[in-house]
Every structure is written in structure tokens, then in C-alpha cells.
Amino acid sequence: MTKNYTNTLFMTSTFISSILLIQMICYLFSIFCGFTLSFNLFQVCQRFFQVIGVPYIEYMLLALVFYTILHTALLIAEQAIQKRKMHKRLLCLVNEKRSSELMQQMEYRQKHVLVIEHHDPMAITMGFFQPKIFLSTGLWDLLSKEEIKAVLFHEAYHQKKLDPLKSFLIQLFATIIWYIPLLKWISKQYIVIREVLADDYAIKKSGNPIDISNALIKMIKNRQQKKHPFTYVSFAESSVNYRIRYILNPDKPYTMRLPFLSTVASLNIFIILSILFIIAFI
């Protein structure tokens, strides 16, 4: 398992999505502000559909642009509100004494790790640019001291790598640009590898795979199926089957197999866009 997998997936998703979103924004500027570009992908689409005699597709294209931009704005606003509410709620549950004791034991600063009073076992990393780790008192009732330490190492990896922000972005791209099916596959792969890398970090820090595997199994048995916003990462909510297989057999290499149908569909879209690029220069 290498970090290059996640970097490649994240950069690929970001590149594809950024190009499309920038083109859409420029297209809207050209319509409402009279701003013109020497080249704009969606303007090329517009001219192409007019040339082949199906001008009504122009309006479908405009609707798609409006839908994507509006959907993006609504999702960002929704997630920002949910994150703020959840963060505020968690801060109200903070147990200052136990947080200080934990930080002294684990050598963490106060602003990074907080213990909250809650009966459900929870381990959450939340925040985009300065993520915090929240551990519930229910975790202490369920796990041993060594298992809690392993979970903390797992969440520390997410904190260090700014995974809540990256997770939000890559899932946002897959949601709003659903017509590029490869983005959804990339999002799922990224989540799997991210969790496995965090487990691997915890194993290296704790010195053995037993504590992290026991903690994962115990939390899976006690977790409740709830729908959460994707502005944070939680210890036992995703990629469980592969994580267990990796912990049992860490030497087995991870291989990414591109889904045939999604890859073909995405490739066809790329070819069509490439043709439109050529038309723009004729």
C-alpha cells in the first residue's frame, strides 16, 4: 500500500472537475457579463449543436451548467451548515478534565484532541484546515487503553493529512459531476485506501495489528447505521471488509481495477470533448 494511490486519485478527480467547473463559470460570465474567451469548451458545444441542426440541445447544455453550479453551491452551503452545527454540538459535550488527561498521556495539544461526554463509542476527525479529533467517553467503556491509543493514531493520520477536506472535495466532485462515472469510482477507491493507510499508520505506531483490529471489530458491532455529512471522517464507518483483510495480510499488494463500463463511458466522453476541441480550432 503506497500513498501514491491516494495522491493520483485525488489529483485526477480534482483536475477533471476543476476543468469542467472553470469552463462552466466562464460560460456563464460570457452570457451575463458579455465576457468572451478565445476558447471555451461549452461555447464550442453550443456552436457545434447549432451547426448540426439541433439548437434545442443548446438549452439543455445551459440547463446542465446551471444545474451543476447551483447544485455545487447548495451542497457546499448544506455541508457548511451541518458541519457548524455538529461542531458546535460536540464542543458543548467536551469533558475538559478527561481531554487534558488524554493529551498528557498521548502528548497531544489541547486544540487537537477532545473527549466528549457521549454513551456511543465514537472517534471522529472534523475540520477542514485545522481538524480536531473527538473521542467519546463511550469509547472508554468499550475499548481497552491500548485499543484507544490505536484508534487515536488512526485518527491522527486523518488529521495530519487533512482527510476531512480531501474527503469532502472528492465526494463533492463525484456528486455534482455525475455524468463522468469514473469520478464516483475514484471517490470510492480513495475512501478505501485512505482508511487502510490510516490503519497502517496506527499499526506502525502501536507496534502490532491486534489493537487496531480489535478496536475496529468492537466498534463495528456497536455502531448504529446513521446518515452523516461527509465533512468529517469516522473510524468505523467505511471500507470495513478490505481493512480487515489488509490487517490480516498487510503484505498483499493493493491493486486498482478500473471498472469496464465506467471507464468506457468516461473514455467516450473524453473523445467527444476532444472532437469539440478540434472543431474549435478549425
C-alpha positions as CSV (number, residue, x, y, z in Angstrom):
1,M,0.0,0.0,0.0
2,T,1.5,3.3,-1.0
3,K,0.5,7.0,-0.7
4,N,0.8,7.4,-4.4
5,Y,-2.5,5.8,-4.9
6,T,-4.4,8.4,-3.0
7,N,-2.4,11.3,-4.5
8,T,-3.1,10.0,-8.0
9,L,-6.8,9.5,-7.4
10,F,-7.2,12.9,-5.7
11,M,-5.3,14.8,-8.4
12,T,-7.2,13.1,-11.2
13,S,-10.6,13.9,-9.7
14,T,-9.6,17.4,-8.9
15,F,-8.1,18.0,-12.4
16,I,-11.2,16.7,-14.3
17,S,-13.7,18.5,-12.1
18,S,-11.8,21.8,-12.0
19,I,-11.5,22.0,-15.8
20,L,-15.2,21.4,-16.2
21,L,-16.3,23.8,-13.4
22,I,-14.0,26.6,-14.7
23,Q,-15.4,26.2,-18.2
24,M,-18.9,26.4,-16.8
25,I,-18.2,29.5,-14.8
26,C,-16.6,31.2,-17.9
27,Y,-19.6,30.2,-20.0
28,L,-22.0,31.9,-17.5
29,F,-19.8,35.0,-17.4
30,S,-19.9,35.2,-21.2
31,I,-23.7,35.1,-21.2
32,F,-24.5,37.5,-18.4
33,C,-21.4,39.8,-18.4
34,G,-20.5,39.9,-22.1
35,F,-17.2,38.4,-21.2
36,T,-15.7,36.5,-24.2
37,L,-12.9,34.0,-24.3
38,S,-10.8,32.9,-27.3
39,F,-11.8,29.4,-26.4
40,N,-14.4,27.9,-24.1
41,L,-15.5,24.3,-24.2
42,F,-19.2,25.0,-23.6
43,Q,-19.3,27.7,-26.2
44,V,-17.8,25.2,-28.6
45,C,-20.6,22.8,-27.7
46,Q,-23.1,25.5,-28.3
47,R,-21.8,26.3,-31.8
48,F,-21.4,22.6,-32.7
49,F,-25.1,21.8,-31.8
50,Q,-26.2,24.8,-33.9
51,V,-24.1,23.6,-36.9
52,I,-25.6,20.1,-36.8
53,G,-29.1,21.5,-36.7
54,V,-30.2,20.7,-33.1
55,P,-30.3,24.1,-31.4
56,Y,-32.5,22.9,-28.6
57,I,-29.6,21.0,-27.2
58,E,-28.1,24.4,-26.5
59,Y,-30.7,25.0,-23.9
60,M,-30.1,21.5,-22.4
61,L,-26.4,22.4,-22.2
62,L,-27.3,25.7,-20.4
63,A,-29.6,23.8,-18.1
64,L,-26.8,21.4,-17.3
65,V,-24.4,24.3,-16.5
66,F,-27.0,26.0,-14.2
67,Y,-27.8,22.7,-12.5
68,T,-24.2,21.9,-11.8
69,I,-23.3,25.3,-10.5
70,L,-26.4,25.6,-8.4
71,H,-26.0,22.0,-7.1
72,T,-22.4,22.8,-6.1
73,A,-23.4,25.9,-4.2
74,L,-26.3,24.2,-2.4
75,L,-24.1,21.2,-1.4
76,I,-21.3,23.4,-0.1
77,A,-23.8,25.5,1.9
78,E,-25.6,22.4,3.3
79,Q,-22.4,20.8,4.4
80,A,-21.1,24.0,5.9
81,I,-24.2,24.4,8.0
82,Q,-24.2,20.7,9.1
83,K,-20.5,20.9,10.0
84,R,-21.0,24.1,12.0
85,K,-24.0,22.6,13.9
86,M,-22.2,19.3,14.6
87,H,-19.0,21.0,15.6
88,K,-20.9,23.3,18.0
89,R,-22.8,20.4,19.5
90,L,-19.6,18.4,20.0
91,L,-17.9,21.3,21.7
92,C,-20.8,21.6,24.2
93,L,-20.1,17.9,25.2
94,V,-16.4,18.3,25.8
95,N,-15.0,16.9,29.0
96,E,-12.1,19.2,29.8
97,K,-10.6,17.1,32.5
98,R,-10.5,13.9,30.5
99,S,-9.3,15.8,27.5
100,S,-6.3,17.2,29.4
101,E,-5.5,13.7,30.9
102,L,-5.6,12.2,27.4
103,M,-3.4,14.9,25.9
104,Q,-0.8,14.4,28.7
105,Q,-0.8,10.6,28.1
106,M,-0.6,10.8,24.3
107,E,1.5,14.0,24.1
108,Y,-1.2,15.9,22.1
109,R,-2.0,19.6,22.3
110,Q,-5.4,20.6,23.7
111,K,-6.7,22.1,20.5
112,H,-6.2,18.9,18.6
113,V,-7.8,16.1,20.7
114,L,-11.0,16.4,22.7
115,V,-13.0,13.9,24.8
116,I,-16.8,14.3,24.7
117,E,-19.4,13.0,27.0
118,H,-21.5,10.6,24.9
119,H,-22.5,7.0,25.6
120,D,-22.0,5.9,21.9
121,P,-18.4,4.8,21.1
122,M,-17.2,7.4,18.6
123,A,-13.9,8.5,17.1
124,I,-14.2,11.4,14.7
125,T,-11.8,13.8,12.9
126,M,-13.6,17.0,11.9
127,G,-12.5,20.3,10.4
128,F,-11.0,21.4,7.0
129,F,-7.9,23.3,7.7
130,Q,-7.4,22.7,11.5
131,P,-9.1,19.4,12.0
132,K,-9.8,18.2,15.6
133,I,-10.1,14.7,16.9
134,F,-13.2,13.9,19.0
135,L,-13.3,10.7,21.1
136,S,-16.4,9.8,23.2
137,T,-16.5,8.6,26.7
138,G,-18.4,5.6,25.4
139,L,-15.2,4.6,23.6
140,W,-13.5,4.1,27.0
141,D,-16.3,1.8,28.1
142,L,-15.9,-0.3,25.0
143,L,-12.2,-0.4,24.3
144,S,-9.0,-1.1,26.3
145,K,-6.4,1.6,26.8
146,E,-4.1,0.2,24.1
147,E,-7.1,-0.1,21.6
148,I,-8.0,3.6,22.3
149,K,-4.4,4.5,21.6
150,A,-4.5,2.7,18.3
151,V,-7.7,4.4,17.3
152,L,-6.2,7.8,18.2
153,F,-3.2,7.0,16.0
154,H,-5.7,6.2,13.2
155,E,-7.5,9.5,13.6
156,A,-4.2,11.3,13.9
157,Y,-3.3,10.2,10.4
158,H,-6.5,11.7,9.0
159,Q,-5.8,14.9,11.0
160,K,-2.3,15.1,9.7
161,K,-3.3,14.6,6.0
162,L,-6.3,16.9,6.2
163,D,-8.5,14.0,5.1
164,P,-11.9,15.7,6.1
165,L,-11.2,18.4,3.5
166,K,-10.0,16.0,0.8
167,S,-12.8,13.6,1.5
168,F,-15.3,16.4,1.2
169,L,-13.9,17.6,-2.1
170,I,-13.6,14.3,-3.8
171,Q,-17.1,13.2,-2.8
172,L,-18.4,16.6,-3.9
173,F,-16.9,16.2,-7.3
174,A,-18.4,12.8,-7.7
175,T,-21.8,14.0,-6.7
176,I,-22.1,17.2,-8.8
177,I,-20.4,15.8,-11.9
178,W,-22.3,12.5,-12.0
179,Y,-22.1,12.4,-15.8
180,I,-18.4,11.5,-15.5
181,P,-18.9,8.0,-14.0
182,L,-15.2,7.5,-13.3
183,L,-15.3,10.2,-10.6
184,K,-17.7,8.0,-8.5
185,W,-15.3,5.1,-8.7
186,I,-12.4,7.3,-7.8
187,S,-14.2,8.6,-4.8
188,K,-14.9,5.0,-3.5
189,Q,-11.4,3.9,-4.1
190,Y,-10.0,7.0,-2.4
191,I,-12.1,6.3,0.8
192,V,-10.9,2.7,0.9
193,I,-7.2,3.5,0.5
194,R,-7.4,6.4,2.9
195,E,-8.8,4.2,5.7
196,V,-6.2,1.5,5.1
197,L,-3.4,3.9,5.2
198,A,-4.7,5.3,8.5
199,D,-4.8,1.7,9.8
200,D,-1.3,1.0,8.6
201,Y,-0.1,4.2,10.3
202,A,-1.8,3.1,13.6
203,I,-0.2,-0.4,13.3
204,K,3.3,1.1,12.8
205,K,2.8,3.5,15.8
206,S,1.4,0.9,18.2
207,G,3.7,-1.8,17.1
208,N,1.1,-4.5,16.4
209,P,-2.1,-5.0,14.4
210,I,-4.1,-6.6,17.2
211,D,-5.2,-3.4,18.9
212,I,-6.5,-1.6,15.8
213,S,-8.2,-4.8,14.6
214,N,-9.9,-5.4,17.9
215,A,-11.0,-1.8,18.1
216,L,-12.4,-2.0,14.6
217,I,-14.4,-5.2,15.3
218,K,-15.8,-3.9,18.6
219,M,-16.9,-0.7,17.1
220,I,-18.5,-2.4,14.1
221,K,-20.6,-4.5,16.5
222,N,-21.7,-1.4,18.4
223,R,-22.1,1.2,15.7
224,Q,-25.5,2.5,14.6
225,Q,-26.4,2.9,10.9
226,K,-26.8,6.7,10.5
227,K,-26.5,9.1,7.6
228,H,-23.8,11.6,8.2
229,P,-22.5,14.6,6.3
230,F,-19.2,14.0,4.5
231,T,-17.3,16.8,6.2
232,Y,-15.5,14.5,8.6
233,V,-14.0,11.0,8.8
234,S,-15.1,8.4,11.3
235,F,-13.1,5.4,12.5
236,A,-15.6,2.5,11.7
237,E,-17.9,3.8,9.0
238,S,-16.3,2.7,5.7
239,S,-14.1,0.1,3.9
240,V,-14.5,-2.4,6.7
241,N,-14.1,-5.6,4.7
242,Y,-10.9,-4.6,2.9
243,R,-9.5,-3.0,6.1
244,I,-9.9,-6.3,7.9
245,R,-8.3,-8.2,5.0
246,Y,-5.4,-5.8,4.9
247,I,-4.8,-6.0,8.7
248,L,-4.7,-9.8,8.5
249,N,-2.5,-9.8,5.4
250,P,-0.6,-6.5,5.1
251,D,1.9,-7.8,2.6
252,K,-0.7,-8.4,-0.1
253,P,-0.4,-5.6,-2.6
254,Y,-3.4,-3.4,-3.3
255,T,-4.4,-3.4,-7.0
256,M,-6.9,-1.0,-8.5
257,R,-9.0,-2.4,-11.3
258,L,-10.8,0.1,-13.4
259,P,-14.5,-0.7,-13.9
260,F,-15.0,-1.6,-17.5
261,L,-18.3,0.2,-18.1
262,S,-17.4,3.4,-16.2
263,T,-14.0,3.5,-17.9
264,V,-15.5,3.1,-21.4
265,A,-18.2,5.7,-20.7
266,S,-15.7,8.2,-19.4
267,L,-13.4,7.5,-22.3
268,N,-16.2,8.1,-24.8
269,I,-17.0,11.4,-23.1
270,F,-13.3,12.4,-23.3
271,I,-13.2,11.5,-27.0
272,I,-16.3,13.6,-27.7
273,L,-14.8,16.6,-25.8
274,S,-11.6,16.1,-27.8
275,I,-13.5,16.3,-31.0
276,L,-15.1,19.5,-29.9
277,F,-11.7,20.9,-29.1
278,I,-10.6,20.1,-32.7
279,I,-13.8,21.8,-34.1
280,A,-13.0,24.9,-32.1
281,F,-9.7,25.3,-33.9
282,I,-11.0,24.7,-37.4
